[in-house]
Amino acid sequence: MLVDHPSLEGLPLQLEPAPQLARWLGLDEVLLVREDQLPGGGGKKRRSLDTLAAGLDPRRPVHVLSYAGSHSAYTLARLLPDTEIVSHGKYYRGGGYQRLMVQRLRRLPNVIQRNGPLFTTLLDFLWHKYVTRRSDTYLPPGGALKRDEAYVRAARVLAEHIDPGYHHVVPLASGNMAAALAEVFPLVTGVLTQPWYIRLVLWLRLRRAKGLRLPPLAERERLVRQVFSETGLPLDPVFMGAVLSYVIKESSRLRRVCLWVTCPAAQQFHVG
C-alpha cells in the first residue's frame, strides 16, 4: 500500500504487511515500511538527503565521511548526477554486501571513492576539508542530521494509517532515526549496527539504542538467507540482519512490530 501526503514531498510511504515473516519470527504481526524501495537508491537517508540536496550548490563537490560503499554517498550521487561526490569510506566487516555497495558506487560516474582503514580515512577527510579543498561541501560524519525532520513528517503520516500499538524497530548507523520516530510513536527501538567502539558510545548516549552485542556477520548472513528462503523477502545482512537478530531475541516482548527496511538496493542483494 502506498500512502501519499503533501508533507512527504513526493516520496510516499510504502507499507507492506509481512505475515510470512511474522510467522518465521514467532510474532503476531509484522508491518514493513519499505524505505529501500524509494527512488534514487532508497534507504534510511533518502528523505533527509532529498531536502539536503536541494540546498546544496551543485557546482561544489560534496564530501561524505562514512563506510566503504556508503548509502549516503550512493543516494546523494543519484540525486545530484552533475555534482562530484567524494566518498571517504572506512572498511568494515560487511562481506559481500560491502563489496556490492562499493561496486555500485564505482559504476556512478560522479563518485570518487577514497576507501581505507578508519584512521587514514578520517585523516584524508580532514586534510581535504581544512587544507587542500576547503571550498568544497562537507557533510557531517555519515551524512547524519541533528534532527531528522523528513522522518518526523513520515512518522506523522504513518501514524494516521496504523494502530499505535506497533513497536517500531529500525537499524542505527551514523544517524538517530529512532529519535525522529519517537517524536510520534511511543514504542521505538534503534538497533546498533556499527563497530563495537561506536556501538558503545551510542549505547551510552542514545536513549533508545539497543543491541550492544552485535552478532557476527556470518550469523546475520545466515538469518537473511533463511528469511529469503522462507518468505522470499531479501534483506541486507549488515543492517537488517542486526535488526532480525534483535527481534528474534526479544520476540516474547515484541508481539506487533513495524520494521523500517532502510537499506538502499536491498532487494538486489544476492542472499543465496
Secondary structure in CASP SS format (residue, H / E / C, confidence):
PFRMAT SS
TARGET T0000
AUTHOR 0000-0000-0000
METHOD secondary structure of the structure
MODEL  1
M C 1.00
L E 1.00
V E 1.00
D C 1.00
H C 1.00
P H 1.00
S H 1.00
L H 1.00
E C 1.00
G C 1.00
L C 1.00
P C 1.00
L E 1.00
Q E 1.00
L E 1.00
E E 1.00
P E 1.00
A C 1.00
P H 1.00
Q H 1.00
L H 1.00
A H 1.00
R H 1.00
W H 1.00
L H 1.00
G C 1.00
L C 1.00
D C 1.00
E E 1.00
V E 1.00
L E 1.00
L E 1.00
V E 1.00
R E 1.00
E H 1.00
D H 1.00
Q H 1.00
L C 1.00
P C 1.00
G C 1.00
G C 1.00
G C 1.00
G C 1.00
K C 1.00
K C 1.00
R H 1.00
R H 1.00
S H 1.00
L H 1.00
D H 1.00
T H 1.00
L H 1.00
A H 1.00
A H 1.00
G C 1.00
L C 1.00
D C 1.00
P C 1.00
R C 1.00
R C 1.00
P C 1.00
V E 1.00
H E 1.00
V E 1.00
L E 1.00
S E 1.00
Y E 1.00
A C 1.00
G C 1.00
S C 1.00
H H 1.00
S H 1.00
A H 1.00
Y H 1.00
T H 1.00
L H 1.00
A H 1.00
R H 1.00
L H 1.00
L C 1.00
P C 1.00
D C 1.00
T C 1.00
E C 1.00
I E 1.00
V E 1.00
S E 1.00
H E 1.00
G E 1.00
K E 1.00
Y C 1.00
Y C 1.00
R C 1.00
G C 1.00
G H 1.00
G H 1.00
Y H 1.00
Q H 1.00
R H 1.00
L H 1.00
M H 1.00
V H 1.00
Q H 1.00
R H 1.00
L H 1.00
R H 1.00
R C 1.00
L C 1.00
P C 1.00
N C 1.00
V E 1.00
I E 1.00
Q E 1.00
R C 1.00
N C 1.00
G E 1.00
P C 1.00
L H 1.00
F H 1.00
T H 1.00
T H 1.00
L H 1.00
L H 1.00
D H 1.00
F H 1.00
L H 1.00
W H 1.00
H H 1.00
K H 1.00
Y H 1.00
V H 1.00
T H 1.00
R C 1.00
R C 1.00
S C 1.00
D C 1.00
T E 1.00
Y E 1.00
L C 1.00
P C 1.00
P H 1.00
G H 1.00
G H 1.00
A C 1.00
L C 1.00
K C 1.00
R C 1.00
D C 1.00
E H 1.00
A H 1.00
Y H 1.00
V H 1.00
R H 1.00
A H 1.00
A H 1.00
R H 1.00
V H 1.00
L H 1.00
A H 1.00
E C 1.00
H C 1.00
I C 1.00
D C 1.00
P C 1.00
G C 1.00
Y C 1.00
H E 1.00
H E 1.00
V E 1.00
V E 1.00
P E 1.00
L E 1.00
A C 1.00
S C 1.00
G C 1.00
N C 1.00
M H 1.00
A H 1.00
A H 1.00
A H 1.00
L H 1.00
A H 1.00
E C 1.00
V C 1.00
F C 1.00
P C 1.00
L C 1.00
V E 1.00
T E 1.00
G E 1.00
V E 1.00
L E 1.00
T C 1.00
Q C 1.00
P C 1.00
W H 1.00
Y H 1.00
I H 1.00
R H 1.00
L H 1.00
V H 1.00
L H 1.00
W H 1.00
L H 1.00
R H 1.00
L C 1.00
R C 1.00
R C 1.00
A E 1.00
K E 1.00
G C 1.00
L C 1.00
R C 1.00
L C 1.00
P C 1.00
P C 1.00
L H 1.00
A H 1.00
E H 1.00
R H 1.00
E H 1.00
R H 1.00
L H 1.00
V H 1.00
R H 1.00
Q H 1.00
V H 1.00
F H 1.00
S H 1.00
E H 1.00
T H 1.00
G C 1.00
L C 1.00
P C 1.00
L C 1.00
D C 1.00
P C 1.00
V C 1.00
F C 1.00
M H 1.00
G H 1.00
A H 1.00
V H 1.00
L H 1.00
S H 1.00
Y H 1.00
V H 1.00
I H 1.00
K H 1.00
E C 1.00
S C 1.00
S C 1.00
R C 1.00
L C 1.00
R C 1.00
R E 1.00
V E 1.00
C E 1.00
L E 1.00
W E 1.00
V E 1.00
T C 1.00
C C 1.00
P C 1.00
A C 1.00
A H 1.00
Q H 1.00
Q H 1.00
F C 1.00
H C 1.00
V C 1.00
G C 1.00
END
